[in-house]
Amino acid sequence: MKWFIAKLVYQIVIGNGQHKAQFEEQLRLIAASHQHEACQKARQIGKSEEQEFENIHHQIVRWQFLDVSELYPVEEIEDGMQLYSHIEEPDFPDNYLKLLKHKSTSIDLNMIIQDEEI
């Protein structure tokens, strides 16, 4: 059995879709004998995890699976190995850095809470 990383892409549609286009990209670890099987499994997962629900504004929200946009073999899994990389070029770098700090602080706070629960 081999390992693959698959990027699954969903489109998020709220109501009649008259809003800014939204897409979710998910990275999934897939075990398969070969690339073709990994792609098929990733597509099955994507389709099976489509969702539809009503939001607090009584609008139907749909997570529609579009397809697998990337598929990479993983030769071996190692602690700390890079799984994904993305270069960000924000229009407002200061806001990006503030958001980064906020997210990092949230992670730290969650770890403190979890440590207290143990």
Summary of the structure (lengths in Angstrom):
residues: 118
radius of gyration: 18.3
end to end distance: 36.4
largest distance: 46.4
contacts: 253
relative contact order: 0.19
helix: 33%
strand: 36%
